Amino acid sequence: MDQQEVRAKRTLARFAHDIAALSDAALLTAALGQALKAFGFAAFNYGYGKLTDGGGLIAQCIWSTLDPAWIQHYAANRYYRDDRLVRAALVSVAPFRYEDIFSTAPRSSRQLEMEQRFGYRSGVIVPLHGPGTHFGILSAAASKRADHPAIGANTIAAIQYIGAVFDEHVRKLGLPGSPAVLEIPPISLLEREKQCLTWAAAGKTNHEIGIVLKISARTAKKYIESAIRKLDATNRAQAAARATALGLIES
């Protein structure tokens, strides 16, 4: 084990030990920020809430060290409804990098404007699944540089550990929620979109789907493309996987 790994383990152990004695939101926020800074992250968002059917989320508690003006603008414009990082977290179990999402172009002018104003191009998202309908997200922002060095697997694992420890502790404390509750609506697919996506997941072509459903191949293609947009996916395979994870279609 090299010195860097030793320092990382010590940082994680110290973080877990220190927050166990904290119950004040401001002190917890400071402790989380300090731990993330040790791994090269400049700012963070942490929040938790309750999952709803169809991939929706009611956020009940949000803490952030991002620019307050940006947070206000984000909430006022309800960007959380179109946030690709949040949407991806809702259908993910494993952590992922900002770059994994931002590698494809935004699908709407709202997403483009939001991501440009957000600024950060490198970071890590940790989905935090708890008991029942509890769901949390830790978003750790590393850099606004497009050429920022890739975040490695060891760093991602460390941020995942920090997020899990923090989320469990905060959940057990039962601290008061945020003054403003944000609600991310569930994804709604038309019945035809579900049918076409189900057959696409089974490997059927647009032509074959058209024959099964007695519609044209062009119409089948349009339904699948619509489902891809709604699920903020890049292709039909990813759309089918996300729809299955949300219980919108059966595998």
Backbone bond lengths (Angstrom), bond angles and torsions (degrees), N, CA, C in turn:
res aa  C-N    CA-C-N  psi(-1)  N-CA   C-N-CA  omega(-1)  CA-C   N-CA-C  phi
1 M - - - 1.456 - - 1.538 109.64 -
2 D 1.350 117.66 125.02 1.460 119.89 -177.92 1.531 110.49 -82.62
3 Q 1.344 115.20 175.21 1.462 120.70 -175.51 1.527 112.52 -64.24
4 Q 1.324 116.22 -34.67 1.461 119.41 179.41 1.526 111.43 -64.10
5 E 1.322 116.49 -41.81 1.460 120.92 178.44 1.528 111.04 -66.37
6 V 1.320 116.34 -37.44 1.463 120.71 178.18 1.523 110.17 -63.54
7 R 1.350 116.28 -45.02 1.465 120.22 179.01 1.520 111.47 -63.23
8 A 1.332 116.35 -39.15 1.464 120.43 179.81 1.522 110.84 -63.79
9 K 1.324 117.09 -44.72 1.457 120.65 179.57 1.530 111.45 -63.19
10 R 1.311 116.10 -39.19 1.465 120.09 178.54 1.528 110.94 -65.85
11 T 1.336 116.35 -40.46 1.465 120.56 178.63 1.519 110.90 -62.24
12 L 1.319 116.76 -44.12 1.467 121.01 -179.57 1.522 111.33 -66.16
13 A 1.325 116.56 -41.96 1.474 120.47 179.59 1.519 110.68 -65.36
14 R 1.324 116.84 -41.87 1.464 121.22 179.24 1.530 110.90 -64.71
15 F 1.323 116.41 -40.90 1.466 120.60 179.13 1.525 110.95 -61.39
16 A 1.333 116.82 -48.83 1.459 121.02 -179.63 1.522 111.12 -61.22
17 H 1.322 116.67 -38.51 1.466 121.18 179.91 1.524 110.81 -69.28
18 D 1.325 116.99 -44.82 1.459 121.01 -173.85 1.527 113.12 -68.52
19 I 1.355 117.95 -43.89 1.467 118.26 -175.57 1.524 112.05 -72.74
20 A 1.337 116.92 -18.05 1.466 119.32 179.02 1.520 111.43 -61.60
21 A 1.338 116.66 -24.09 1.462 121.12 -178.43 1.524 112.56 -98.65
22 L 1.345 117.29 2.34 1.462 120.71 -176.51 1.523 112.03 -104.34
23 S 1.327 115.18 143.32 1.463 119.93 176.89 1.525 111.78 -137.60
24 D 1.323 116.81 -1.24 1.453 122.01 179.29 1.531 109.47 -92.51
25 A 1.337 117.19 132.23 1.460 121.35 -175.37 1.527 112.39 -59.89
26 A 1.334 116.76 -41.00 1.467 120.26 -178.88 1.524 111.18 -65.39
27 L 1.326 116.87 -40.92 1.461 120.34 179.77 1.528 110.98 -69.87
28 L 1.324 116.36 -36.99 1.458 120.25 178.15 1.530 110.50 -66.41
29 T 1.319 116.66 -40.70 1.460 121.19 177.85 1.526 110.67 -61.62
30 A 1.331 115.97 -43.68 1.468 120.73 179.67 1.526 110.92 -64.18
31 A 1.336 116.83 -41.45 1.465 120.70 -179.49 1.524 111.01 -65.74
32 L 1.326 116.90 -40.57 1.460 120.65 178.53 1.531 110.27 -65.41
33 G 1.324 116.48 -44.33 1.455 120.30 179.07 1.512 112.46 -61.14
34 Q 1.330 117.00 -39.88 1.464 121.36 179.99 1.527 111.15 -66.05
35 A 1.333 116.07 -41.94 1.468 119.43 179.67 1.526 111.00 -65.03
36 L 1.329 116.83 -42.25 1.464 120.32 179.84 1.531 111.16 -67.48
37 K 1.314 116.46 -36.00 1.465 120.71 179.00 1.522 110.82 -61.90
38 A 1.332 117.24 -34.31 1.467 121.11 179.94 1.528 111.71 -63.36
39 F 1.347 116.00 -21.06 1.469 120.07 179.29 1.527 111.62 -105.64
40 G 1.341 116.30 11.97 1.452 120.07 173.15 1.514 116.31 93.78
41 F 1.337 117.84 17.76 1.458 120.57 -178.53 1.528 110.60 -104.64
42 A 1.338 115.07 135.30 1.462 120.66 -170.86 1.516 113.59 -90.41
43 A 1.316 118.27 -28.85 1.465 121.31 -175.66 1.524 108.94 -156.66
44 F 1.323 116.14 168.26 1.462 118.68 -179.51 1.519 111.81 -153.27
45 N 1.311 114.53 160.13 1.466 124.63 165.56 1.516 106.78 -122.40
46 Y 1.315 116.52 134.16 1.466 119.78 171.28 1.521 107.02 -132.25
47 G 1.298 115.65 136.41 1.456 119.46 177.34 1.507 111.04 -155.00
48 Y 1.310 115.40 158.45 1.464 118.67 174.24 1.519 109.31 -143.89
49 G 1.317 114.30 162.30 1.452 119.80 -179.74 1.511 110.40 -171.48
50 K 1.332 115.48 -152.68 1.459 121.23 -177.98 1.518 110.03 -121.22
51 L 1.324 115.38 132.65 1.450 120.87 175.81 1.521 109.87 -73.49
52 T 1.332 115.63 145.02 1.453 120.97 174.49 1.525 108.54 -116.47
53 D 1.309 116.47 166.98 1.460 120.10 -179.94 1.522 110.69 -60.58
54 G 1.311 115.72 142.74 1.456 120.29 176.48 1.509 114.72 80.65
55 G 1.330 118.02 16.61 1.451 120.09 175.00 1.503 115.39 86.96
56 G 1.317 118.38 19.99 1.457 121.25 176.00 1.518 111.03 -88.80
57 L 1.330 116.62 169.40 1.457 121.80 -179.01 1.524 109.70 -149.31
58 I 1.331 116.46 133.34 1.454 122.16 170.76 1.521 106.50 -106.37
59 A 1.332 116.24 107.93 1.470 121.47 -178.38 1.525 109.47 -81.11
60 Q 1.326 115.76 126.44 1.460 120.93 -175.48 1.524 113.21 -109.50
61 C 1.323 117.11 -18.30 1.460 120.56 -177.36 1.519 108.91 -149.26
62 I 1.316 117.62 125.97 1.465 121.68 -179.77 1.520 109.58 -135.55
63 W 1.324 116.23 124.97 1.457 122.89 174.75 1.521 107.49 -121.14
64 S 1.324 116.53 140.32 1.457 119.43 -176.24 1.520 111.88 -150.80
65 T 1.325 115.52 148.99 1.467 121.18 171.37 1.528 110.18 -114.38
66 L 1.333 116.86 13.04 1.455 120.63 174.15 1.528 109.34 -73.46
67 D 1.318 116.40 168.31 1.460 122.57 179.45 1.536 109.83 -54.90
68 P 1.337 119.06 120.88 1.472 121.30 -179.35 1.531 113.28 -55.90
69 A 1.337 116.88 -33.59 1.463 120.02 178.96 1.530 110.73 -64.73
70 W 1.339 115.55 -37.99 1.467 119.41 177.32 1.528 110.25 -67.32
71 I 1.324 117.46 -43.54 1.459 121.12 179.95 1.531 110.58 -59.68
72 Q 1.323 116.53 -42.78 1.464 121.32 179.46 1.527 110.52 -63.78
73 H 1.330 115.59 -44.38 1.463 120.63 178.76 1.531 110.71 -63.96
74 Y 1.316 116.35 -41.94 1.475 122.85 179.52 1.528 110.24 -59.21
75 A 1.334 116.03 -47.52 1.460 120.44 -178.29 1.521 111.68 -70.48
76 A 1.337 116.82 -43.14 1.458 120.86 -177.40 1.536 111.56 -62.69
77 N 1.330 116.13 -34.48 1.465 120.46 -179.80 1.527 112.71 -92.55
78 R 1.323 115.82 1.68 1.467 122.25 178.22 1.535 111.27 53.85
79 Y 1.325 114.94 42.60 1.451 119.61 179.17 1.528 112.06 -66.08
80 Y 1.324 116.39 -21.51 1.461 119.11 -179.99 1.528 112.26 -59.07
81 R 1.309 117.28 -20.42 1.465 120.59 178.37 1.530 111.82 -73.25
82 D 1.342 116.45 -22.48 1.468 121.19 -176.69 1.518 113.11 -118.67
83 D 1.317 117.14 5.32 1.464 121.96 -175.00 1.528 110.16 -67.63
84 R 1.336 116.85 115.36 1.468 120.32 -177.22 1.517 112.31 -67.74
85 L 1.325 117.53 -31.61 1.462 120.27 178.98 1.526 110.29 -67.04
86 V 1.321 116.71 -43.07 1.463 120.71 179.86 1.521 110.78 -67.78
87 R 1.330 116.18 -44.89 1.465 119.69 -179.44 1.533 111.32 -60.38
88 A 1.324 116.13 -40.46 1.466 119.58 178.80 1.516 110.88 -66.94
89 A 1.329 116.94 -36.97 1.470 120.29 179.57 1.523 111.41 -64.58
90 L 1.324 116.92 -34.16 1.460 120.82 -177.74 1.527 113.07 -66.02
91 V 1.327 116.68 -21.71 1.465 119.34 -179.54 1.521 111.50 -114.61
92 S 1.341 116.36 16.31 1.464 120.67 -178.56 1.522 111.28 -116.79
93 V 1.308 115.13 152.88 1.461 121.97 172.37 1.526 108.87 -108.18
94 A 1.303 116.39 -42.38 1.465 121.49 -178.08 1.528 110.65 -87.31
95 P 1.330 117.30 152.80 1.469 120.61 175.47 1.520 110.59 -67.48
96 F 1.335 116.16 158.45 1.458 120.58 177.70 1.523 108.96 -147.83
97 R 1.312 115.86 167.09 1.465 122.23 -177.44 1.532 110.68 -94.75
98 Y 1.309 116.64 151.91 1.464 120.56 173.04 1.523 109.79 -52.19
99 E 1.345 114.69 -42.54 1.454 120.31 -176.00 1.529 112.35 -57.86
100 D 1.323 116.70 -30.90 1.463 120.20 179.88 1.522 111.22 -63.88
101 I 1.320 116.65 -29.76 1.464 121.81 -179.67 1.525 111.01 -91.94
102 F 1.321 115.72 -43.86 1.463 120.17 -176.02 1.523 113.37 -76.60
103 S 1.330 117.69 -2.34 1.466 120.41 178.46 1.529 111.29 -69.68
104 T 1.333 117.06 -18.58 1.457 121.21 174.93 1.530 108.85 -109.13
105 A 1.317 116.10 153.04 1.462 120.73 -176.05 1.526 111.21 -70.05
106 P 1.333 117.66 147.82 1.473 120.83 174.86 1.524 110.28 -57.30
107 R 1.329 116.10 152.03 1.458 120.59 -176.45 1.531 113.11 -95.47
108 S 1.319 116.87 -3.66 1.469 119.28 -179.72 1.521 109.01 -150.64
109 S 1.334 115.12 162.61 1.459 120.07 178.73 1.523 110.93 -65.18
110 R 1.337 116.89 -31.72 1.465 120.76 177.64 1.526 110.55 -64.61
111 Q 1.308 117.02 -44.77 1.458 120.27 178.34 1.518 110.89 -63.78
112 L 1.325 117.19 -41.22 1.455 121.08 179.48 1.523 110.89 -61.53
113 E 1.328 116.56 -48.36 1.459 120.84 -179.67 1.515 111.29 -63.29
114 M 1.323 115.92 -42.21 1.458 121.12 -179.70 1.528 110.96 -62.09
115 E 1.315 117.49 -47.12 1.459 120.91 -176.05 1.525 112.23 -71.39
116 Q 1.329 116.48 -31.70 1.459 119.33 175.45 1.525 111.19 -67.20
117 R 1.325 116.66 -41.65 1.463 120.16 179.63 1.527 111.25 -71.92
118 F 1.316 116.62 -34.52 1.461 120.89 177.57 1.526 109.74 -59.91
119 G 1.318 116.13 -47.21 1.464 121.10 171.44 1.508 116.53 89.30
120 Y 1.300 118.25 -40.40 1.461 120.68 -175.49 1.526 110.47 -70.61
121 R 1.325 115.50 131.60 1.462 121.14 -179.95 1.514 112.47 -110.39
122 S 1.338 116.35 -13.95 1.463 120.69 -178.12 1.528 109.37 -128.59
123 G 1.320 116.14 136.51 1.455 120.46 -179.93 1.513 111.10 173.18
124 V 1.315 115.75 -174.45 1.469 121.69 -178.55 1.528 109.69 -133.23
125 I 1.315 115.95 137.08 1.463 122.81 174.03 1.524 107.99 -110.77
126 V 1.334 116.35 128.89 1.462 121.23 177.20 1.530 109.07 -117.33
127 P 1.345 118.45 108.76 1.459 120.66 173.24 1.530 108.88 -72.61
128 L 1.334 117.40 136.17 1.463 121.69 -174.59 1.526 109.53 -123.24
129 H 1.313 115.30 95.50 1.458 120.92 -178.60 1.530 109.61 -89.17
130 G 1.324 116.01 123.01 1.455 121.07 179.56 1.519 111.71 -112.28
131 P 1.320 117.51 -168.24 1.467 120.16 179.69 1.521 111.79 -67.82
132 G 1.325 115.81 149.84 1.455 119.90 178.12 1.516 111.90 62.72
133 T 1.305 116.14 -130.19 1.464 121.08 -178.83 1.526 112.77 -96.87
134 H 1.328 118.11 7.66 1.461 120.28 -179.45 1.525 110.97 -64.10
135 F 1.329 115.17 136.10 1.455 120.30 177.23 1.519 108.80 -148.78
136 G 1.330 115.54 130.55 1.452 120.59 177.60 1.519 110.94 -125.87
137 I 1.326 115.98 162.22 1.459 122.15 177.47 1.528 108.91 -137.85
138 L 1.315 116.13 129.32 1.459 121.61 169.14 1.522 107.09 -110.38
139 S 1.325 116.14 120.00 1.450 122.44 177.29 1.519 107.69 -113.51
140 A 1.337 116.64 110.55 1.462 122.14 -177.90 1.522 108.89 -106.25
141 A 1.326 116.88 114.89 1.467 122.42 -176.74 1.521 110.54 -92.53
142 A 1.324 115.73 128.56 1.467 119.95 -175.86 1.523 112.86 -100.76
143 S 1.316 117.88 -46.92 1.460 119.28 -172.58 1.515 111.31 -158.95
144 K 1.336 115.14 154.70 1.462 121.79 174.09 1.524 111.44 -96.84
145 R 1.322 116.57 -1.06 1.453 121.34 179.95 1.525 111.73 -79.34
146 A 1.326 116.06 133.20 1.458 120.12 178.12 1.523 111.33 -69.86
147 D 1.338 116.95 -24.50 1.465 120.69 -177.88 1.530 111.92 -100.99
148 H 1.327 117.67 22.31 1.467 120.47 179.34 1.530 109.41 -61.63
149 P 1.330 118.15 137.37 1.473 120.33 179.30 1.529 111.64 -55.95
150 A 1.313 116.06 144.70 1.463 121.11 -178.58 1.524 111.09 -59.50
151 I 1.298 115.98 138.91 1.459 121.67 178.10 1.529 108.18 -78.94
152 G 1.319 116.77 123.74 1.458 121.54 -174.49 1.517 114.51 -80.32
153 A 1.329 115.29 168.51 1.460 122.10 -177.10 1.528 112.13 -62.54
154 N 1.327 117.33 -37.87 1.471 119.79 -179.44 1.526 111.24 -65.32
155 T 1.328 116.20 -39.49 1.463 119.73 178.48 1.524 110.54 -67.17
156 I 1.319 117.19 -42.53 1.465 120.66 178.45 1.528 110.24 -60.31
157 A 1.337 116.51 -42.67 1.468 120.67 178.93 1.530 110.97 -62.49
158 A 1.336 116.65 -38.19 1.468 120.53 179.14 1.523 110.88 -65.53
159 I 1.329 117.21 -43.21 1.464 121.18 179.78 1.530 110.22 -67.07
160 Q 1.318 116.54 -35.29 1.467 120.10 176.41 1.525 110.55 -63.00
161 Y 1.314 117.08 -42.11 1.467 121.55 178.53 1.530 110.42 -64.02
162 I 1.326 116.34 -46.55 1.458 120.95 179.35 1.530 110.52 -58.65
163 G 1.329 115.85 -45.36 1.457 120.07 -179.93 1.513 112.83 -62.75
164 A 1.330 116.82 -43.04 1.464 120.87 -178.63 1.526 111.51 -65.30
165 V 1.331 116.62 -43.99 1.464 121.19 179.56 1.529 110.26 -64.49
166 F 1.322 116.33 -44.53 1.459 121.36 -178.22 1.532 111.01 -65.14
167 D 1.318 116.06 -46.64 1.468 120.60 -178.00 1.523 111.64 -62.28
168 E 1.318 116.25 -42.90 1.471 119.35 179.64 1.524 111.17 -63.37
169 H 1.330 116.45 -41.62 1.462 120.48 -178.64 1.532 110.92 -66.64
170 V 1.324 116.59 -46.24 1.466 120.78 -179.35 1.526 110.80 -64.39
171 R 1.318 116.83 -40.57 1.463 120.60 179.83 1.521 111.07 -62.16
172 K 1.316 116.77 -41.24 1.460 120.16 179.92 1.528 112.02 -68.85
173 L 1.343 116.56 -30.58 1.465 119.52 179.41 1.525 111.91 -69.19
174 G 1.330 116.35 -31.72 1.459 119.68 -179.68 1.519 112.61 63.58
175 L 1.334 116.87 43.08 1.464 120.89 -179.11 1.528 111.15 -67.55
176 P 1.341 117.08 154.97 1.471 120.38 179.39 1.525 111.16 -56.91
177 G 1.314 116.23 147.24 1.447 120.80 -179.43 1.510 113.03 -77.55
178 S 1.319 115.59 -179.97 1.458 121.36 -179.50 1.525 110.17 -72.52
179 P 1.332 117.58 152.56 1.464 120.56 177.41 1.530 112.43 -58.91
180 A 1.342 116.49 -39.29 1.458 121.03 179.96 1.520 109.29 -108.76
181 V 1.310 116.62 122.14 1.456 121.70 178.84 1.527 108.81 -92.86
182 L 1.323 116.11 127.42 1.457 121.03 179.63 1.523 109.36 -99.72
183 E 1.320 115.92 137.71 1.458 119.91 -179.86 1.518 110.27 -122.11
184 I 1.321 115.16 120.58 1.461 121.44 177.27 1.526 107.22 -97.19
185 P 1.311 117.50 116.12 1.467 119.33 -174.84 1.521 112.23 -67.05
186 P 1.315 117.03 152.73 1.464 119.95 177.32 1.515 110.87 -68.99
187 I 1.306 115.64 160.85 1.459 120.99 175.99 1.521 108.30 -83.16
188 S 1.300 115.97 130.60 1.460 120.97 -177.95 1.525 109.68 -117.74
189 L 1.320 116.62 120.69 1.462 121.75 177.49 1.525 109.95 -108.21
190 L 1.327 115.68 140.85 1.453 120.09 173.14 1.527 109.35 -66.07
191 E 1.314 115.95 156.43 1.465 119.62 -179.10 1.529 110.81 -58.62
192 R 1.336 117.29 -40.76 1.454 120.42 178.89 1.529 111.43 -65.92
193 E 1.336 116.94 -36.18 1.469 120.39 177.29 1.523 110.14 -63.95
194 K 1.318 116.93 -41.38 1.464 121.01 177.48 1.523 110.94 -62.56
195 Q 1.335 115.75 -45.00 1.463 120.10 -178.18 1.530 110.86 -63.54
196 C 1.311 116.48 -46.64 1.465 119.93 -179.12 1.525 111.32 -64.57
197 L 1.335 115.85 -40.63 1.459 119.75 -179.53 1.529 110.91 -67.62
198 T 1.317 116.72 -36.48 1.471 121.07 178.11 1.528 110.39 -62.25
199 W 1.328 116.05 -45.10 1.462 119.35 179.09 1.518 111.51 -70.42
200 A 1.317 116.91 -34.84 1.474 120.47 176.78 1.526 109.93 -62.72
201 A 1.345 116.31 -39.37 1.462 120.74 178.80 1.528 111.05 -64.23
202 A 1.314 115.46 -26.91 1.469 120.42 178.96 1.526 111.93 -83.69
203 G 1.337 116.30 1.44 1.454 120.32 175.82 1.518 115.48 94.62
204 K 1.328 116.97 8.31 1.457 120.20 -179.51 1.528 111.45 -76.21
205 T 1.328 116.53 144.13 1.458 121.72 174.88 1.518 109.28 -80.35
206 N 1.327 115.66 169.50 1.465 119.07 177.49 1.530 110.98 -59.23
207 H 1.319 115.59 -40.06 1.467 119.95 179.07 1.530 110.79 -62.10
208 E 1.320 116.51 -45.51 1.472 120.32 -179.47 1.526 111.63 -66.82
209 I 1.338 116.58 -38.11 1.469 120.06 177.77 1.525 109.65 -63.81
210 G 1.327 115.69 -39.85 1.455 120.07 178.90 1.521 112.20 -60.70
211 I 1.329 115.90 -40.54 1.470 120.08 179.33 1.528 110.22 -65.38
212 V 1.333 117.30 -45.75 1.471 121.49 -178.45 1.525 111.23 -62.51
213 L 1.344 116.07 -43.99 1.466 120.28 -175.00 1.529 112.88 -94.05
214 K 1.321 116.49 -1.29 1.465 122.47 179.06 1.527 111.66 60.70
215 I 1.321 113.85 46.38 1.456 121.91 174.35 1.534 107.21 -132.34
216 S 1.302 117.48 169.57 1.461 119.34 179.62 1.530 110.67 -76.51
217 A 1.316 116.03 157.89 1.472 120.90 177.48 1.527 109.75 -61.73
218 R 1.324 116.38 -35.52 1.464 120.74 179.05 1.525 111.31 -64.58
219 T 1.330 116.10 -40.86 1.468 120.23 178.45 1.520 110.73 -66.99
220 A 1.326 116.94 -41.30 1.463 120.99 177.55 1.529 109.75 -60.10
221 K 1.311 115.97 -42.48 1.465 121.07 179.22 1.529 110.69 -61.22
222 K 1.320 117.37 -41.92 1.461 121.30 -179.85 1.526 111.62 -64.88
223 Y 1.331 116.49 -40.58 1.466 119.74 178.53 1.531 110.95 -64.09
224 I 1.313 116.17 -41.85 1.464 120.22 -179.69 1.525 110.34 -66.87
225 E 1.323 117.11 -42.50 1.464 120.51 178.60 1.523 111.29 -62.83
226 S 1.330 116.53 -37.70 1.465 120.64 177.67 1.525 110.67 -64.55
227 A 1.340 116.21 -42.33 1.467 120.54 178.67 1.525 110.68 -64.55
228 I 1.323 116.93 -39.41 1.472 121.04 178.37 1.519 110.36 -60.27
229 R 1.345 116.66 -43.76 1.468 120.72 179.30 1.532 111.17 -63.73
230 K 1.308 116.84 -45.53 1.468 120.96 -178.36 1.529 111.83 -62.96
231 L 1.324 115.97 -35.41 1.465 121.00 -178.86 1.530 112.07 -88.61
232 D 1.344 115.48 1.02 1.461 122.12 -179.33 1.531 110.61 51.84
233 A 1.315 114.97 44.53 1.463 121.72 -179.73 1.526 109.44 -101.39
234 T 1.317 115.96 168.21 1.457 120.38 -179.57 1.527 112.47 -101.04
235 N 1.325 117.60 -18.86 1.457 120.95 178.93 1.524 109.35 -156.01
236 R 1.325 116.78 175.68 1.463 120.25 -175.60 1.528 112.80 -68.58
237 A 1.321 117.19 -31.38 1.465 119.43 178.77 1.532 110.68 -66.13
238 Q 1.343 115.85 -44.94 1.463 119.27 178.90 1.520 110.44 -67.16
239 A 1.315 117.39 -38.68 1.469 120.52 178.32 1.530 110.78 -62.12
240 A 1.325 116.57 -42.57 1.460 120.27 179.24 1.522 111.25 -64.45
241 A 1.338 116.11 -40.24 1.468 120.28 179.18 1.522 110.80 -63.79
242 R 1.326 116.84 -42.70 1.461 120.24 -179.73 1.530 111.34 -68.98
243 A 1.325 116.36 -40.18 1.465 120.07 178.54 1.531 110.69 -63.76
244 T 1.322 116.48 -37.42 1.463 120.85 178.18 1.530 110.38 -67.64
245 A 1.329 116.07 -42.47 1.471 120.26 179.67 1.524 111.61 -62.46
246 L 1.321 116.36 -31.98 1.466 120.96 -179.29 1.523 112.31 -88.28
247 G 1.319 117.46 -2.17 1.456 120.69 179.52 1.516 113.51 76.42
248 L 1.351 116.56 18.36 1.459 120.14 -179.45 1.522 111.55 -82.20
249 I 1.327 116.09 -28.60 1.461 121.27 173.73 1.522 108.34 -136.09
250 E 1.313 116.62 160.98 1.464 121.03 178.30 1.523 109.10 -94.05
251 S 1.323 114.67 146.61 1.469 119.19 179.49 1.529 110.51 -77.63
